Amino acid sequence: MSFIRRTLAGALFGAAGLAALAAQPALAADEFTLDKTHADVVFWVDHLGFSKTWGRFNAMDGTLVLDRENPANSSVAFVIQAATIDTNLKKRDDHLRSPDFFNVAEFPTITFTSTAVEPTGDMTADVTGDFTMLGVTREITIPVTINKLAQHPMQTSKEIVGLSGEIALDRTDYGMTYGAGPIGTEIPIFLEIEFERMIEG
């Protein structure tokens, strides 16, 4: 049984959630779009062993296609605008946008497209997909927690999927070798993301 079918059938919704979904018309697939006001991609980098420098990206987009009749056909795609990197210091951010690091003029986006989802628990899964940065594509697996999938309690015309994830990537795998050693290469990345779709309230 796939992870999506398993969560739709049990722990994620509970009895009340299942009743609400049963009352909605069955669709071949529901497409959710990223709620950009509730989408955070945050990371930190080891600075010479003295401290962790934190950063984030401020512009991104994405879609989640959830096939309720055949969950194996569900998918997620995510695009980050690399030039929106923000470490709270303009001089450093300008350097990060340069060819030494993200080279945003040549590679303006960072992307992830899922290829498989495997359950690891009632509300967790490993999401595998193609991650592309600096023109290099590698397969990665992101451990994900589905926090909640339900009708928004205040904006009842919306259904929301909330996800959390965490992964560590080696930036040198993508050709980002500047300062490797003194400046950390293994970068922990934290995801807090909501997708939404319009429904009848």
C-alpha positions as CSV (number, residue, x, y, z in Angstrom):
1,M,0.0,0.0,0.0
2,S,1.4,3.4,-1.0
3,F,2.2,6.0,1.6
4,I,-0.4,8.4,0.3
5,R,-3.1,5.8,0.3
6,R,-2.1,4.7,3.8
7,T,-2.2,8.2,5.2
8,L,-5.5,9.1,3.5
9,A,-7.0,5.9,5.0
10,G,-5.9,6.4,8.5
11,A,-3.7,8.4,10.9
12,L,-3.5,11.6,8.9
13,F,-7.2,12.5,8.8
14,G,-8.9,10.5,11.6
15,A,-12.6,9.8,11.5
16,A,-13.7,13.4,11.2
17,G,-11.4,14.0,8.3
18,L,-12.5,10.9,6.4
19,A,-16.1,11.9,6.8
20,A,-15.4,15.4,5.4
21,L,-13.5,13.9,2.4
22,A,-16.2,11.4,1.7
23,A,-18.7,14.2,1.4
24,Q,-16.6,15.8,-1.4
25,P,-16.9,14.8,-5.1
26,A,-14.3,12.2,-6.1
27,L,-11.8,13.6,-8.5
28,A,-9.1,11.8,-10.5
29,A,-6.5,14.1,-9.1
30,D,-6.4,17.3,-7.1
31,E,-3.8,19.9,-7.8
32,F,-2.5,22.0,-4.9
33,T,-0.3,25.1,-5.4
34,L,2.3,26.3,-3.0
35,D,1.1,28.8,-0.4
36,K,4.0,31.3,-0.7
37,T,3.1,32.9,2.5
38,H,3.7,29.6,4.4
39,A,6.7,28.3,2.6
40,D,10.1,28.3,4.2
41,V,13.4,26.8,3.0
42,V,16.0,27.5,5.6
43,F,19.6,26.3,5.9
44,W,22.8,26.9,7.9
45,V,26.5,26.8,7.0
46,D,29.4,26.1,9.4
47,H,31.5,29.3,9.5
48,L,35.2,28.4,10.2
49,G,34.0,26.3,13.2
50,F,33.1,29.4,15.1
51,S,29.3,29.6,14.4
52,K,26.5,28.6,12.1
53,T,25.5,31.2,9.5
54,W,21.7,30.9,8.8
55,G,20.0,31.7,5.5
56,R,16.9,31.2,3.5
57,F,15.4,31.7,0.0
58,N,12.6,34.2,-0.3
59,A,10.9,33.2,-3.6
60,M,9.7,29.8,-4.7
61,D,6.8,28.0,-6.4
62,G,5.5,24.5,-6.5
63,T,2.7,22.1,-7.1
64,L,1.4,19.0,-5.5
65,V,-0.8,16.7,-7.5
66,L,-2.7,14.3,-5.3
67,D,-4.5,11.4,-7.1
68,R,-7.0,10.1,-4.5
69,E,-8.2,7.3,-6.7
70,N,-4.7,6.1,-7.6
71,P,-2.3,7.7,-5.1
72,A,0.7,6.2,-6.9
73,N,0.2,8.8,-9.6
74,S,0.6,11.7,-7.1
75,S,3.6,14.0,-7.6
76,V,5.3,17.1,-6.3
77,A,7.5,19.7,-8.0
78,F,9.3,22.6,-6.5
79,V,11.2,25.6,-7.9
80,I,13.4,28.0,-5.9
81,Q,14.6,31.3,-7.3
82,A,18.3,31.2,-6.4
83,A,18.8,35.0,-6.5
84,T,16.5,35.4,-3.5
85,I,19.1,33.9,-1.1
86,D,19.1,35.9,2.1
87,T,21.6,35.6,4.9
88,N,20.8,39.0,6.4
89,L,24.0,40.6,5.0
90,K,23.9,42.2,1.5
91,K,27.7,41.9,0.8
92,R,27.6,38.2,1.6
93,D,24.4,37.6,-0.3
94,D,25.9,39.3,-3.4
95,H,28.9,37.0,-3.1
96,L,26.6,34.0,-2.8
97,R,24.9,35.0,-6.1
98,S,28.2,35.1,-7.9
99,P,29.9,32.3,-9.9
100,D,31.8,31.3,-6.7
101,F,28.6,29.9,-5.3
102,F,25.1,29.9,-6.9
103,N,26.0,31.6,-10.1
104,V,22.5,32.9,-10.4
105,A,23.0,34.6,-13.8
106,E,23.6,31.3,-15.4
107,F,21.6,29.1,-13.1
108,P,18.6,31.1,-11.9
109,T,16.6,28.2,-10.4
110,I,17.0,25.3,-8.0
111,T,14.5,22.5,-8.7
112,F,13.1,19.3,-7.2
113,T,10.8,16.9,-8.9
114,S,9.6,13.7,-7.1
115,T,9.9,10.3,-8.6
116,A,8.8,8.0,-5.7
117,V,7.3,8.1,-2.2
118,E,8.0,5.4,0.4
119,P,6.3,5.1,3.8
120,T,8.4,5.1,7.0
121,G,5.6,5.5,9.5
122,D,1.9,6.6,9.8
123,M,2.7,10.2,9.1
124,T,6.2,10.1,7.6
125,A,7.7,9.2,4.3
126,D,10.9,9.3,2.3
127,V,10.3,11.4,-0.9
128,T,12.8,10.6,-3.6
129,G,13.3,12.8,-6.6
130,D,15.6,14.7,-9.0
131,F,17.3,17.7,-7.4
132,T,19.0,20.2,-9.8
133,M,21.4,23.0,-8.7
134,L,24.1,24.7,-10.8
135,G,23.1,22.5,-13.8
136,V,23.8,19.3,-11.9
137,T,21.0,16.8,-11.3
138,R,21.2,14.2,-8.6
139,E,18.7,11.9,-7.0
140,I,18.0,12.7,-3.4
141,T,15.6,11.4,-0.7
142,I,14.0,13.9,1.7
143,P,12.4,12.5,4.9
144,V,9.0,14.2,5.1
145,T,6.3,14.5,7.8
146,I,2.8,15.3,6.7
147,N,1.6,17.6,9.5
148,K,-2.0,17.9,8.4
149,L,-4.3,17.7,5.4
150,A,-7.6,19.3,6.0
151,Q,-10.0,22.1,5.2
152,H,-8.7,25.5,6.4
153,P,-10.6,26.3,9.7
154,M,-10.9,30.0,8.9
155,Q,-10.8,30.1,5.1
156,T,-13.2,27.3,4.4
157,S,-12.9,27.5,0.7
158,K,-9.4,26.1,0.9
159,E,-8.0,22.6,1.6
160,I,-4.4,22.7,3.0
161,V,-1.6,20.2,3.0
162,G,1.2,21.0,5.5
163,L,4.6,19.3,5.2
164,S,7.9,19.4,7.1
165,G,11.2,18.0,5.8
166,E,14.9,18.0,6.6
167,I,17.9,16.9,4.6
168,A,21.7,17.6,4.5
169,L,23.3,18.1,1.1
170,D,27.0,18.3,0.2
171,R,27.4,21.5,-1.9
172,T,30.5,20.1,-3.6
173,D,28.4,17.4,-5.2
174,Y,27.0,20.2,-7.4
175,G,30.3,21.9,-8.2
176,M,30.1,24.5,-5.4
177,T,33.7,24.1,-4.1
178,Y,34.6,27.7,-3.2
179,G,35.9,27.8,0.4
180,A,35.4,24.1,0.9
181,G,36.9,23.1,4.3
182,P,36.9,26.4,6.2
183,I,33.4,27.1,5.0
184,G,31.1,24.1,5.6
185,T,30.2,21.8,2.7
186,E,27.5,19.6,4.3
187,I,24.5,22.0,4.4
188,P,21.5,21.1,6.6
189,I,18.2,22.3,4.9
190,F,14.9,22.6,6.7
191,L,11.5,22.7,4.9
192,E,8.2,24.0,6.2
193,I,5.7,24.1,3.4
194,E,2.0,24.4,2.8
195,F,0.1,23.6,-0.4
196,E,-3.5,24.7,-1.0
197,R,-6.4,24.2,-3.3
198,M,-9.8,25.9,-3.6
199,I,-12.8,23.8,-2.6
200,E,-16.5,24.5,-1.9
201,G,-16.6,26.0,1.6
